[in-house]
């Protein structure tokens, strides 16, 4: 589980989706991710995609 800071500075609890877990994609602190917020609880969400960082050297 990860604490994710949204663009509007809210903090939510995010967990990794099964597709990312199955593909062995690593998510590290500081990575930008796309998150799907639960419609029932707006403080929880599912991480569905890891975005490319602009300042990364890769």
BELWO-V879364 format. One record per residue. RES is the residue in three letters. SS is DSSP state (@ for helix, = for strand, . for the rest). OMEGA is omega as a letter, one per 30 degrees, with the letter a starting at -180 (* if undefined). D_CENTER is the distance of its C-alpha to the mean C-alpha in whole Angstrom. Layout:
# BELWO-V879364
RES:SS:OMEGA:D_CENTER  RES:SS:OMEGA:D_CENTER
This chain:
# BELWO-V879364
UNK:.:a:9  UNK:=:l:7  UNK:=:a:8  UNK:=:l:6  UNK:=:a:9  UNK:.:l:9  UNK:.:l:12  UNK:.:l:15  UNK:.:l:14  UNK:.:l:13  UNK:=:l:11  UNK:=:l:10  UNK:=:a:9  UNK:=:l:6  UNK:=:a:7  UNK:=:l:7  UNK:.:a:9  UNK:@:a:13  UNK:@:l:13  UNK:@:l:10  UNK:@:a:12  UNK:@:a:16  UNK:.:l:15  UNK:.:l:15  UNK:.:a:12  UNK:.:l:11  UNK:.:a:8  UNK:.:l:10  UNK:.:a:10  UNK:.:l:10  UNK:.:l:8  UNK:.:a:7  UNK:=:l:4  UNK:=:a:5  UNK:=:l:5  UNK:=:a:8  UNK:=:l:10  UNK:.:l:13  UNK:.:a:16  UNK:.:a:18  UNK:.:a:16  UNK:.:l:14  UNK:.:l:13  UNK:=:l:11  UNK:=:a:8  UNK:=:l:7  UNK:=:a:4  UNK:=:a:7  UNK:=:l:7  UNK:=:a:7  UNK:.:l:9  UNK:.:l:12  UNK:.:l:13  UNK:.:a:16  UNK:.:l:18  UNK:.:a:17  UNK:.:a:20  UNK:.:*:20
